[in-house]
């Protein structure tokens, strides 16, 4: 952590914090836009994240401050979604609201957040804030929830309080992540297994396009609806709960039911991307990073042409990576429409990569991208 959060807390509130917690951000290595289609995803926690210092107070109200935002808020009983105020405070307020609705007694608390995840970049700063709040209150107040219950709670906040039809992957990854491991998560059953990610002589480069995207206002919900349309058309012949119940071979037998080319493209991406996650897990188990990288490029191409959630900024990054000899795989990560791409980059070439990518990107887009080098880190924990 680049700052002394305990000292900042004392400056803000006049007392030392009772506890400090950390929750990471996440990247999804492969398996994009299939979490809400009941498929397999492969996220991992990163070493960027959210720190939260907390302490009880005597006045019975919750005071929420962040070193990343000017706005601060004090709330008591009125835990409403504030559409006009600063967006970030809705995430911790939503968590407190869930705990109160579940019959928990929450004394007045002082919160100070600090994060080094670029906001709106697709690295799950929102899930990180949600889980940081839920994990901290659960631990400090000994509320008795297990990690999965906290993950489900945070997803309810996202869906019902914030109003975004997102899946469970982000919250799951930032809670359950483990160092040097990826999570192969079945978004329908929530069964998961950890897969070793031995990057060897490579590191994870995260490239923020610096084109922010606001998911709730983007075409995300439109894609969810398009997949539901595909599902209902397929259900005229077969019985499916989710698109990802189909393999590519079985889908080919029934795809004639979808006559709209756009809807067909969306479903094709989802089903083939789900297959790619199986292949990616196999590649990692075999220590075959080259194959894993090839699957990353294939994933990006599908997201660009079939699912249409990329964009010139993300494409510029991946196009550069495909010509740079020390990258073995790259793709957009997250929901798209801006945000971040990831690349598997050979160690020792970080500065060279950053320089040449920056030149290329500025030439194509007109402004610079931001490049972060990360390891695969641990999930939520007491700091």
Sine and cosine of phi, psi and omega as CSV:
sin_phi,cos_phi,sin_psi,cos_psi,sin_omega,cos_omega
0.00,0.00,0.72,-0.69,-0.11,-0.99
-0.98,0.18,-0.21,0.98,-0.06,-1.00
-0.78,-0.63,0.28,-0.96,0.05,-1.00
-1.00,-0.04,0.99,-0.12,-0.11,-0.99
-0.93,0.37,-0.59,0.81,0.02,-1.00
-0.87,0.49,-0.68,0.73,0.00,-1.00
-0.91,0.41,-0.68,0.74,0.01,-1.00
-0.90,0.44,-0.61,0.79,0.02,-1.00
-0.89,0.46,-0.72,0.70,0.01,-1.00
-0.88,0.48,-0.60,0.80,0.04,-1.00
-0.92,0.39,-0.61,0.79,-0.06,-1.00
-0.97,0.23,-0.64,0.77,-0.20,-0.98
-0.89,-0.46,-0.15,0.99,0.06,-1.00
0.99,0.16,0.06,1.00,0.07,-1.00
-0.67,-0.74,0.31,-0.95,0.09,-1.00
-0.98,0.18,0.53,-0.85,0.05,-1.00
-0.92,0.38,0.50,-0.87,0.06,-1.00
-0.99,0.16,-0.44,0.90,-0.03,-1.00
-0.35,-0.94,0.44,-0.90,0.05,-1.00
-0.77,-0.64,0.67,-0.75,-0.05,-1.00
-0.79,-0.62,0.38,-0.93,0.06,-1.00
-0.74,-0.67,0.71,-0.71,0.14,-0.99
-0.75,-0.66,0.76,-0.64,-0.07,-1.00
-0.98,0.21,0.14,-0.99,0.34,-0.94
-1.00,0.06,-0.11,-0.99,0.02,-1.00
-0.57,-0.82,0.42,-0.91,0.29,-0.96
-0.87,-0.50,0.46,-0.89,0.12,-0.99
-0.98,-0.17,0.89,-0.46,-0.07,-1.00
-0.94,0.35,-0.61,0.79,0.07,-1.00
-0.23,-0.97,0.43,-0.90,-0.03,-1.00
0.98,-0.21,0.92,0.38,-0.16,-0.99
-0.96,-0.27,0.66,-0.75,0.00,-1.00
0.88,0.48,0.52,0.85,0.12,-0.99
-0.85,-0.53,0.00,1.00,0.01,-1.00
-0.90,0.43,-0.58,0.82,0.02,-1.00
-1.00,0.02,0.12,0.99,0.09,-1.00
-0.92,-0.40,0.30,0.95,0.10,-0.99
0.95,0.30,0.42,0.91,-0.08,-1.00
-0.98,-0.22,-0.22,-0.98,0.00,-1.00
-0.99,-0.13,0.69,-0.72,0.09,-1.00
-0.81,-0.58,0.32,-0.95,-0.02,-1.00
-0.71,-0.70,0.96,0.28,0.03,-1.00
-1.00,0.06,0.25,-0.97,0.18,-0.98
-0.59,-0.81,0.44,-0.90,0.09,-1.00
-0.98,0.20,0.53,-0.85,0.04,-1.00
-0.92,-0.39,0.05,-1.00,-0.08,-1.00
-1.00,-0.05,-0.01,1.00,0.22,-0.98
-1.00,0.05,0.49,-0.87,-0.03,-1.00
-0.05,-1.00,-0.35,-0.94,-0.06,-1.00
-0.85,-0.52,0.79,-0.61,0.14,-0.99
-0.98,-0.21,0.60,-0.80,0.00,-1.00
-0.69,-0.72,0.85,-0.53,0.11,-0.99
-0.97,-0.25,0.68,-0.74,-0.04,-1.00
-0.70,-0.72,0.41,-0.91,0.10,-0.99
-0.35,-0.94,0.59,-0.81,0.07,-1.00
-0.96,0.30,0.44,-0.90,0.08,-1.00
-0.82,-0.57,0.14,-0.99,-0.10,-0.99
-1.00,-0.02,-0.22,0.98,-0.15,-0.99
-1.00,-0.10,0.07,1.00,0.14,-0.99
0.97,0.25,0.08,1.00,0.01,-1.00
-0.92,-0.39,0.32,-0.95,0.00,-1.00
-0.98,-0.17,0.82,-0.57,0.04,-1.00
-0.93,-0.37,0.85,-0.52,-0.10,-1.00
-0.89,-0.45,0.85,-0.53,0.04,-1.00
-0.72,-0.69,0.44,-0.90,0.07,-1.00
-0.69,-0.72,0.62,-0.78,0.08,-1.00
-0.97,0.24,-0.14,0.99,0.00,-1.00
-1.00,-0.08,-0.26,0.97,-0.06,-1.00
-0.73,-0.68,0.53,-0.85,0.01,-1.00
-0.96,0.28,-0.56,0.83,-0.10,-1.00
-0.92,0.40,0.63,-0.78,0.17,-0.99
-0.73,-0.68,0.39,-0.92,-0.10,-0.99
-0.61,-0.80,0.57,-0.82,0.13,-0.99
-0.87,-0.49,0.78,-0.63,-0.01,-1.00
-0.77,-0.64,0.52,-0.85,0.16,-0.99
-0.86,-0.51,-0.97,-0.23,-0.06,-1.00
-0.99,0.11,-0.24,0.97,-0.17,-0.99
-1.00,-0.03,0.97,0.23,-0.08,-1.00
-1.00,-0.08,0.95,0.32,-0.03,-1.00
-0.97,-0.24,0.43,-0.90,0.10,-0.99
-0.94,0.34,0.89,-0.46,-0.03,-1.00
-1.00,-0.04,0.98,-0.21,-0.04,-1.00
-0.97,0.25,-0.36,0.93,-0.08,-1.00
-1.00,-0.10,-0.40,0.92,-0.08,-1.00
-0.99,0.11,-0.26,-0.97,0.01,-1.00
-0.94,0.34,0.78,-0.62,-0.10,-0.99
-0.86,0.50,-0.61,0.79,-0.17,-0.99
-0.86,0.51,-0.57,0.82,-0.09,-1.00
-0.94,0.35,-0.33,0.95,0.02,-1.00
-0.91,0.42,-0.45,0.89,-0.02,-1.00
-0.94,0.34,-0.80,0.60,0.06,-1.00
-0.92,0.40,-0.58,0.81,0.03,-1.00
-0.89,0.46,-0.65,0.76,0.03,-1.00
-0.87,0.49,-0.64,0.77,0.03,-1.00
-0.91,0.41,-0.72,0.69,0.02,-1.00
-0.86,0.51,-0.67,0.74,0.02,-1.00
-0.86,0.50,-0.70,0.72,0.03,-1.00
-0.87,0.49,-0.69,0.72,-0.03,-1.00
-0.90,0.43,-0.66,0.75,0.02,-1.00
-0.91,0.42,-0.66,0.75,0.01,-1.00
-0.91,0.42,-0.42,0.91,0.02,-1.00
-1.00,0.07,0.14,0.99,0.10,-0.99
1.00,0.08,0.21,0.98,0.00,-1.00
-0.99,0.12,0.57,-0.82,0.10,-1.00
-1.00,-0.01,0.88,-0.47,0.00,-1.00
-0.91,-0.42,0.94,-0.35,0.04,-1.00
-0.93,0.37,0.24,-0.97,0.07,-1.00
-0.85,0.53,0.74,-0.67,-0.06,-1.00
-0.76,-0.65,0.54,-0.84,0.17,-0.98
-0.97,-0.23,0.74,-0.67,-0.04,-1.00
-0.85,-0.53,0.70,-0.72,0.19,-0.98
-0.75,-0.66,0.89,-0.45,-0.01,-1.00
-0.99,-0.17,0.53,-0.85,0.21,-0.98
-0.55,-0.83,0.75,-0.66,0.01,-1.00
-0.72,-0.69,0.49,-0.87,0.12,-0.99
-0.88,-0.48,0.39,0.92,0.15,-0.99
-1.00,0.06,0.79,-0.62,0.07,-1.00
-0.87,0.49,0.81,-0.59,-0.07,-1.00
-0.93,0.36,0.66,-0.75,0.07,-1.00
0.95,0.32,0.35,0.93,-0.10,-1.00
-0.99,-0.17,-0.14,0.99,-0.04,-1.00
1.00,0.02,0.29,0.96,0.04,-1.00
-0.97,-0.23,0.24,0.97,0.11,-0.99
0.93,0.36,0.73,0.68,0.12,-0.99
-0.88,0.47,-0.57,0.82,-0.02,-1.00
-0.92,0.39,-0.72,0.69,0.03,-1.00
-0.89,0.45,-0.58,0.81,0.01,-1.00
-0.89,0.45,-0.68,0.74,0.03,-1.00
-0.92,0.40,-0.69,0.73,0.01,-1.00
-0.86,0.50,-0.79,0.61,-0.06,-1.00
-0.93,0.36,-0.59,0.81,0.06,-1.00
-0.85,0.53,-0.71,0.71,-0.01,-1.00
-0.91,0.40,-0.75,0.67,-0.04,-1.00
-0.91,0.42,-0.70,0.71,-0.03,-1.00
-0.90,0.43,-0.69,0.72,-0.03,-1.00
-0.90,0.44,-0.75,0.66,-0.02,-1.00
-0.91,0.41,-0.65,0.76,0.01,-1.00
-0.88,0.47,-0.68,0.73,-0.02,-1.00
-0.95,0.30,-0.76,0.65,-0.12,-0.99
-0.93,0.37,-0.65,0.76,-0.04,-1.00
-1.00,-0.06,0.01,1.00,0.04,-1.00
0.81,0.58,0.81,0.58,-0.11,-0.99
-0.99,0.16,-0.29,0.96,0.15,-0.99
1.00,-0.01,0.18,0.98,0.05,-1.00
-0.99,0.16,0.55,-0.84,0.19,-0.98
-1.00,0.03,0.12,-0.99,-0.10,-1.00
-0.87,0.49,-0.65,0.76,-0.04,-1.00
-0.90,0.43,-0.61,0.79,0.04,-1.00
-0.89,0.46,-0.63,0.78,0.03,-1.00
-0.91,0.41,-0.63,0.78,0.03,-1.00
-0.88,0.47,-0.73,0.68,0.00,-1.00
-0.90,0.44,-0.61,0.79,0.04,-1.00
-0.88,0.47,-0.72,0.70,-0.01,-1.00
-0.91,0.42,-0.58,0.81,0.06,-1.00
-0.91,0.41,-0.63,0.78,0.06,-1.00
-0.88,0.47,-0.65,0.76,0.04,-1.00
-0.86,0.51,-0.72,0.69,-0.02,-1.00
-0.88,0.47,-0.71,0.71,-0.09,-1.00
-0.98,0.21,-0.75,0.67,-0.18,-0.98
-1.00,-0.07,-0.60,0.80,-0.08,-1.00
-1.00,0.04,-0.71,0.71,-0.01,-1.00
-1.00,0.07,-0.57,0.82,0.06,-1.00
1.00,-0.04,0.53,0.85,0.01,-1.00
-0.90,-0.43,0.77,-0.64,-0.08,-1.00
-0.99,0.15,0.77,0.64,-0.08,-1.00
-1.00,0.08,0.32,-0.95,0.07,-1.00
-0.99,0.12,-0.27,-0.96,-0.15,-0.99
-0.98,-0.20,-0.06,1.00,-0.16,-0.99
-0.85,0.53,-0.72,0.69,-0.14,-0.99
-0.88,0.47,-0.77,0.64,-0.01,-1.00
-0.89,0.45,-0.63,0.77,-0.01,-1.00
-0.89,0.46,-0.72,0.70,-0.07,-1.00
-0.91,0.42,-0.66,0.75,-0.07,-1.00
-0.97,0.23,-0.35,0.94,0.06,-1.00
-1.00,0.07,-0.68,0.74,-0.18,-0.98
-0.98,-0.20,-0.06,1.00,-0.08,-1.00
-0.81,0.59,0.48,-0.88,0.08,-1.00
-0.70,-0.72,0.53,-0.85,-0.02,-1.00
-0.85,0.53,0.74,-0.68,0.06,-1.00
0.86,0.51,0.47,0.89,0.08,-1.00
-0.70,-0.71,0.54,-0.84,0.17,-0.99
-0.96,-0.27,0.40,-0.92,0.01,-1.00
-0.97,-0.26,0.87,-0.50,0.18,-0.98
-1.00,-0.05,0.96,-0.28,-0.16,-0.99
-0.92,-0.40,0.80,-0.60,0.15,-0.99
-1.00,0.07,0.94,-0.35,-0.13,-0.99
-0.95,0.32,-0.24,0.97,0.02,-1.00
-1.00,0.09,-0.74,0.67,-0.08,-1.00
-0.99,-0.12,-0.27,0.96,-0.12,-0.99
0.90,0.43,0.26,0.97,0.18,-0.98
-0.96,0.27,0.58,-0.81,-0.04,-1.00
-0.53,-0.85,0.36,-0.93,0.16,-0.99
-0.65,-0.76,0.50,-0.86,0.03,-1.00
-1.00,-0.02,0.67,-0.74,0.02,-1.00
-0.87,-0.49,0.77,-0.64,0.05,-1.00
-0.90,0.43,0.74,-0.67,0.10,-0.99
-0.91,-0.41,1.00,-0.07,0.02,-1.00
-1.00,-0.02,0.99,-0.10,-0.03,-1.00
-0.97,0.25,-0.23,0.97,0.07,-1.00
0.82,0.57,-0.90,-0.44,-0.05,-1.00
-1.00,0.00,0.37,0.93,-0.04,-1.00
-0.82,-0.57,0.36,-0.93,0.10,-1.00
-0.78,-0.62,0.23,-0.97,0.06,-1.00
-1.00,-0.06,0.89,-0.46,0.10,-0.99
-0.99,-0.16,0.77,-0.63,0.04,-1.00
-0.94,-0.35,0.84,-0.54,-0.07,-1.00
-0.91,-0.42,0.94,-0.35,0.02,-1.00
-1.00,0.06,0.88,-0.47,-0.03,-1.00
-0.91,0.42,-0.26,0.97,-0.10,-1.00
0.89,0.46,0.31,0.95,0.22,-0.98
-0.98,-0.22,0.98,-0.19,-0.06,-1.00
-0.93,0.38,0.44,-0.90,0.08,-1.00
-0.72,-0.70,0.67,-0.74,0.03,-1.00
-0.95,-0.31,0.97,-0.24,-0.18,-0.98
-0.84,0.54,-0.69,0.72,-0.09,-1.00
-0.89,0.46,-0.44,0.90,-0.04,-1.00
-0.99,-0.17,-0.02,1.00,-0.09,-1.00
-1.00,-0.01,-0.24,-0.97,-0.01,-1.00
-1.00,0.04,0.24,0.97,-0.04,-1.00
-0.84,0.54,-0.80,0.60,-0.03,-1.00
-0.89,0.45,-0.49,0.87,0.06,-1.00
-0.90,0.43,-0.65,0.76,0.02,-1.00
-0.91,0.41,-0.63,0.78,0.06,-1.00
-0.85,0.53,-0.72,0.70,-0.02,-1.00
-0.91,0.42,-0.63,0.78,0.01,-1.00
-0.89,0.45,-0.64,0.77,0.04,-1.00
-0.92,0.39,-0.59,0.81,0.04,-1.00
-0.92,0.40,-0.58,0.82,0.08,-1.00
-0.89,0.46,-0.73,0.68,0.02,-1.00
-0.86,0.52,-0.68,0.73,-0.02,-1.00
-0.88,0.47,-0.70,0.72,-0.03,-1.00
-0.92,0.39,-0.57,0.82,0.05,-1.00
-0.92,0.39,-0.68,0.73,0.02,-1.00
-0.91,0.42,-0.52,0.86,-0.02,-1.00
-0.95,0.31,-0.05,1.00,0.13,-0.99
-0.94,0.33,-0.40,0.92,0.00,-1.00
-0.91,-0.42,-0.57,0.82,-0.06,-1.00
-0.77,-0.64,0.23,-0.97,-0.02,-1.00
-0.96,-0.29,0.91,-0.41,-0.01,-1.00
-0.75,-0.66,0.61,-0.79,0.18,-0.98
-1.00,-0.02,-0.54,0.84,-0.03,-1.00
-0.60,-0.80,0.46,-0.89,0.02,-1.00
-0.86,0.52,-0.57,0.82,-0.11,-0.99
-0.97,0.25,0.02,1.00,0.16,-0.99
-0.95,0.32,-0.29,0.96,-0.03,-1.00
-1.00,-0.02,0.66,-0.75,0.25,-0.97
-0.99,0.10,0.22,-0.97,0.02,-1.00
-0.87,0.50,-0.63,0.78,-0.02,-1.00
-0.91,0.42,-0.70,0.71,-0.02,-1.00
-0.94,0.35,-0.59,0.81,0.03,-1.00
-0.87,0.49,-0.64,0.77,-0.02,-1.00
-0.86,0.51,-0.49,0.87,0.01,-1.00
-0.95,0.30,-0.39,0.92,-0.12,-0.99
-0.85,-0.53,0.00,1.00,-0.10,-1.00
-0.92,0.39,-0.28,0.96,0.05,-1.00
-0.88,0.48,-0.33,0.94,0.00,-1.00
-0.93,0.37,-0.37,0.93,-0.03,-1.00
-0.98,-0.20,0.97,-0.25,-0.08,-1.00
-1.00,-0.06,-0.31,0.95,0.03,-1.00
-0.99,0.17,0.84,-0.53,-0.11,-0.99
-0.88,0.48,-0.64,0.77,-0.02,-1.00
-0.89,0.45,-0.73,0.68,0.00,-1.00
-0.89,0.45,-0.63,0.77,0.04,-1.00
-0.89,0.46,-0.68,0.74,0.03,-1.00
-0.88,0.48,-0.68,0.73,-0.02,-1.00
-0.88,0.48,-0.74,0.68,-0.03,-1.00
-0.91,0.41,-0.63,0.78,0.00,-1.00
-0.88,0.48,-0.70,0.72,0.04,-1.00
-0.85,0.53,-0.77,0.64,-0.10,-0.99
-0.85,0.53,-0.73,0.69,-0.10,-0.99
-0.95,0.32,-0.64,0.76,0.02,-1.00
-0.96,0.28,-0.55,0.83,0.04,-1.00
-0.91,0.41,-0.61,0.79,0.05,-1.00
-0.88,0.48,-0.67,0.75,0.07,-1.00
-0.88,0.47,-0.61,0.79,-0.01,-1.00
-0.89,0.45,-0.53,0.85,0.01,-1.00
-0.91,0.42,-0.68,0.74,0.08,-1.00
-0.83,0.55,-0.73,0.69,-0.03,-1.00
-0.92,0.39,-0.59,0.81,-0.01,-1.00
-0.92,0.39,-0.66,0.75,0.04,-1.00
-0.89,0.46,-0.65,0.76,0.03,-1.00
-0.89,0.45,-0.68,0.73,0.00,-1.00
-0.88,0.47,-0.69,0.73,0.01,-1.00
-0.91,0.41,-0.66,0.75,0.03,-1.00
-0.88,0.48,-0.52,0.86,0.01,-1.00
-1.00,0.03,-0.01,1.00,-0.04,-1.00
0.93,0.37,0.42,0.91,-0.07,-1.00
-0.99,-0.17,0.99,0.14,-0.03,-1.00
-0.92,0.40,-0.52,0.85,0.00,-1.00
-0.88,0.47,-0.69,0.72,0.04,-1.00
-0.91,0.42,-0.66,0.75,0.04,-1.00
-0.86,0.52,-0.69,0.73,0.02,-1.00
-0.89,0.46,-0.64,0.77,0.03,-1.00
-0.88,0.47,-0.65,0.76,0.02,-1.00
-0.92,0.40,-0.57,0.82,0.06,-1.00
-0.87,0.48,-0.72,0.69,0.02,-1.00
-0.89,0.46,-0.65,0.76,0.01,-1.00
-0.90,0.44,-0.62,0.78,0.04,-1.00
-0.88,0.48,-0.71,0.70,-0.02,-1.00
-0.89,0.45,-0.68,0.74,-0.02,-1.00
-0.87,0.50,-0.64,0.76,0.02,-1.00
-0.92,0.40,-0.67,0.74,0.02,-1.00
-0.91,0.42,-0.52,0.85,0.00,-1.00
-0.97,0.26,-0.75,0.66,-0.18,-0.98
-1.00,-0.08,-0.61,0.79,-0.07,-1.00
-1.00,-0.05,-0.65,0.76,-0.10,-1.00
-0.99,-0.14,-0.31,0.95,0.09,-1.00
0.79,0.62,0.80,0.60,0.05,-1.00
-0.84,-0.54,0.19,0.98,0.03,-1.00
-1.00,0.04,-0.76,-0.65,-0.04,-1.00
0.44,-0.90,0.23,-0.97,-0.13,-0.99
-0.89,0.46,-0.50,0.87,-0.01,-1.00
-0.93,0.36,-0.78,0.63,0.01,-1.00
-0.90,0.43,-0.65,0.76,0.00,-1.00
-0.89,0.45,-0.62,0.79,0.02,-1.00
-0.87,0.50,-0.67,0.74,0.00,-1.00
-0.90,0.44,-0.75,0.66,-0.06,-1.00
-0.93,0.37,-0.61,0.80,0.06,-1.00
-0.87,0.50,-0.70,0.72,0.03,-1.00
-0.88,0.47,-0.73,0.69,-0.04,-1.00
-0.85,0.52,-0.59,0.81,-0.05,-1.00
-0.93,0.36,-0.31,0.95,0.00,-1.00
-0.97,-0.25,-0.10,0.99,-0.04,-1.00
-1.00,-0.07,0.87,-0.49,-0.22,-0.98
-0.91,0.42,-0.23,0.97,-0.07,-1.00
-0.97,-0.26,0.22,0.97,0.13,-0.99
-0.93,-0.38,0.75,-0.66,-0.02,-1.00
-0.96,-0.28,-0.08,1.00,0.06,-1.00
-0.13,-0.99,0.56,-0.83,0.04,-1.00
-0.40,-0.92,0.45,-0.89,0.04,-1.00
-0.24,-0.97,0.33,-0.94,0.22,-0.97
-0.92,0.39,0.47,-0.88,0.05,-1.00
-0.72,-0.69,0.51,-0.86,-0.07,-1.00
1.00,0.04,-0.24,-0.97,-0.15,-0.99
-0.97,0.25,-0.29,0.96,0.02,-1.00
1.00,-0.07,-0.41,-0.91,-0.06,-1.00
0.83,0.56,0.67,0.74,-0.17,-0.99
0.96,-0.29,-0.36,-0.93,-0.01,-1.00
0.99,0.15,-0.64,-0.77,-0.21,-0.98
-0.88,-0.47,0.43,-0.90,0.26,-0.97
-0.90,-0.44,0.33,-0.95,0.08,-1.00
-0.81,-0.59,0.45,-0.89,0.03,-1.00
-0.61,-0.79,0.55,-0.84,0.13,-0.99
-1.00,-0.08,0.95,-0.31,-0.19,-0.98
-0.92,-0.40,0.68,-0.73,0.03,-1.00
-0.92,0.40,0.71,-0.70,0.01,-1.00
-0.88,0.48,0.55,-0.84,0.01,-1.00
1.00,-0.06,-0.19,0.98,-0.03,-1.00
-0.92,-0.38,0.25,0.97,-0.08,-1.00
-0.85,0.52,-0.74,0.68,-0.05,-1.00
-0.94,0.34,-0.65,0.76,0.02,-1.00
-0.89,0.45,-0.70,0.71,0.03,-1.00
-0.86,0.51,-0.74,0.67,-0.03,-1.00
-0.87,0.49,-0.68,0.74,-0.04,-1.00
-0.91,0.42,-0.77,0.64,-0.07,-1.00
-0.94,0.34,-0.62,0.78,0.06,-1.00
-0.89,0.45,-0.68,0.74,0.00,-1.00
-0.87,0.50,-0.72,0.70,0.01,-1.00
-0.86,0.51,-0.72,0.69,-0.02,-1.00
-0.90,0.44,-0.71,0.70,-0.09,-1.00
-0.93,0.38,-0.69,0.73,0.02,-1.00
-0.88,0.47,-0.65,0.76,0.02,-1.00
-0.89,0.46,-0.65,0.76,-0.06,-1.00
-0.99,0.15,-0.63,0.78,-0.22,-0.98
-0.95,-0.32,-0.52,0.86,0.05,-1.00
0.96,-0.26,-0.16,0.99,0.09,-1.00
-0.53,-0.84,0.17,-0.98,-0.13,-0.99
-1.00,0.06,0.47,-0.88,0.21,-0.98
-1.00,-0.04,0.27,-0.96,0.09,-1.00
-0.94,-0.33,0.68,-0.73,-0.10,-1.00
-0.87,-0.49,0.78,-0.62,0.00,-1.00
-0.85,-0.53,0.65,-0.76,0.12,-0.99
-0.96,-0.27,0.81,-0.59,-0.07,-1.00
-0.75,-0.66,0.41,-0.91,0.25,-0.97
-0.98,-0.19,0.12,-0.99,0.11,-0.99
-1.00,0.02,0.87,-0.50,-0.17,-0.99
-0.92,-0.38,-0.18,-0.98,-0.03,-1.00
-1.00,0.02,0.35,-0.94,0.05,-1.00
-0.98,0.18,-0.28,-0.96,-0.10,-1.00
-0.82,0.57,0.66,-0.75,-0.01,-1.00
-0.36,-0.93,0.30,-0.95,0.16,-0.99
-0.97,0.24,0.69,-0.72,-0.12,-0.99
-1.00,0.07,0.00,0.00,0.00,0.00
